[in-house]
Amino acid sequence: MNRPAGKKAWRATLAAARDRLTPQDWEPVLHQAGVWVQGRTPGRLHAYLAKAGSSEPDLMEFLLHCSAMGWEITLPMVHPGRFGRMQARLWTPDATLVPNGWGIPEPVSGLPVPWVAHDLMLVPALGVDAAGYRLGYGGGYYDRVLAHCPAETAVLAPASLRVERLPHESHDVPVKAVITETGIHHPYLLS
């Protein structure tokens, strides 16, 4: 993969790489996500849903599986009136989901849950580097959350979305695990 300069160029490159992925490309990654939660005592898991028509993975089957295992699931909801802020809301399989302004389904009836009350967090990313720094969409929503959340954090990243080094800033927080088609990998810190 070419080495774009700056986050904006990386976003375009990684979004194009993700757009080439098929649902079948995500299947082994989602299988490994199931391995990530399997064998743990169920607690509270935060995840996200893809906006309709996007190239993000469809996590619904994964969430239904986790819920059946006893995990309490939260999904993000953009905090009304506060740019760059979001809340975690409880989700159940029968919950009503309503698309927000970006077309991302949100659990409008779920109760808010403090970010610090999560055991695991699956965080969206366009890509991730060897040190666990993820590149999101640029709104800073998850950067603000990760700065104060003690949960084990992970991203889903097939090979085409993993790079050696992404640009990052002092407020960026690396994830603790990268879930790939081959397993769960723990990033190393680059100097």
N, C-alpha and C positions, 0 to 999 in steps of 0.2 A: 504494500500500500504506500502511495506517495506520502510524504511528510508535509502536510499543510502547515502554514504558520498561523497561529492564533486560533482561538476557540471557534470563531465564526466559520473559518475554512474547515476546521475539523468537523464541525456540526454538519456541514454540507457533504463532506466526504463520507462520514459515518452514516448519515441518513440515506445516502445513495446505496451504500453497502447493505443496510438493513432492508431497503426497498426491494433488493434482489432476493431476499430470503423468502422461502415458502413456508406454509404451515408445517410441512414435513421436515424442514430444516430445524424448526423449533421443537419438534417432538422429543428428540433425545435430551435436549436442554431441560424441557419441562419434566421429563422422567427423572433427571438428576435433582431437580427442585423437590420432587417427591421424596427422594433419598435424603435430602437436606433436612426435611421435617420428620421423616420416619425414625422411630426409635427414641425420639425425645418425648419427655412428658409434655402433653399438650398444654399450651399456655395461650398467649395472645400473639397473633401474627398480623402484621400490617402488609398489605399488598396493594396492587393498583389494577385498574382495568384499562384496556386499550380503547381508544376512541374508534368508533365504527369506521371501517375503511382504511385504518392505518396499518402500517407494517409491524406494529408491536405485536408481541405474542398474545394469544387469547388465553388468559389465565383462569377462565371460569371453571373448567374441569378440575384444575389444580385446587382452586378455592373450595369447590364442592367436596373434593376428596379430603382436604384439611378439615373442613367443617364436620364431616362424617367421622373423622378421627378424634374429634373433641376439641379442636382448636377454635378459639374465639377469634374471629376475623374482623379487622378494621380496614376501611378504604378511605382514601383522602377525599376531603370536601374543601373546595376553595373557600376561605373565610370571607363571607360577604363584606364588602366595604373596606377590606384591608389587602391592598396589593401585595403579592409575594407571601401571603400567609395562608396556611391551610390547617384544617383540623383532621384528626382521625375520627371516623364515625363507625360504630358497630354495624356489621353487615351480617345478615342471615340469608340463606338461600331463597326465602320468600320475600325479601325486602324489595321495596320499590326503588328502582334506579332511574334518575332523571339526568339527561345530558346537561353539562354545564356550558358555559359560553364557548369552550373549545371543543365541545362534543364528547367530553369524557363523562361516562356514567358515574353518578354520585349517589350514595345512600342518603336520601333526604330525611328519612325518618329515624335513622340510627342515632343512638346517644353518643355524644362526644366522649372520647377517651384520651387521657393525657398521653403525650408521646413517651414520657418516661415509664409508662405502664406496659410497654411492649417487650416481648421476649425475642422475637424475630421480626426483621423488616426486609421485605423485598422491594427494592428501590428501582424505579425506571431509569434507563440510561440509553443514550445513543451508542456509547462505547465505553470501554474501561481500559486502563493501562496496567502495567505489571505491578505498580505500587497500590492499585485499588482505587485510584482517582477516576471517578466517573465523569462523563460529560453528559449533562442533561440538556434541557431545551433553552436554558438561559434565564429563566425567571427567578432562580434562587430558592424556590419553594422547599426542595429537599435539603439544600445546603443549610437553611435555617433550622430545619428539624434535626439533621444529623449532628449538628454542633452541640445538641443538648440531650441526645437520646442514647442510653446505654445499651440498647438492644444489639444483638448480633445482626449486622446488616449484610445484604448480598445483592448482587445484580445478576441478571441472566445475560450471558454473552457468548454466542457462538463464535467460532474462530475469526470470522470476518469482522467482528466488532471489538476484537482485542488488539491492542497496539502496545508497543514497548513504553512509550511515554506520551502523555497528553499535557498540554499546558494547564497549570492549575495556579490558584491564588491562595493567599493565606487563610481565607475563610472556607476553602474547599476541604471536605473531610473524606478520607478514603473509606471505602467499604471494607468489611472484614472478610468477605468471601466473594468469589467469582464462580458462579455456577455455569459450567460449560457442558458441551455434549460428552465430555470424557470424565466429568466428576466435579467435585467441589474443591476449588483451589484457594489457598490463602495467600494474598498478595505479599510481596516483600517490599520493604521500603527502599527507595532509590536515594542515593546521596545527592 
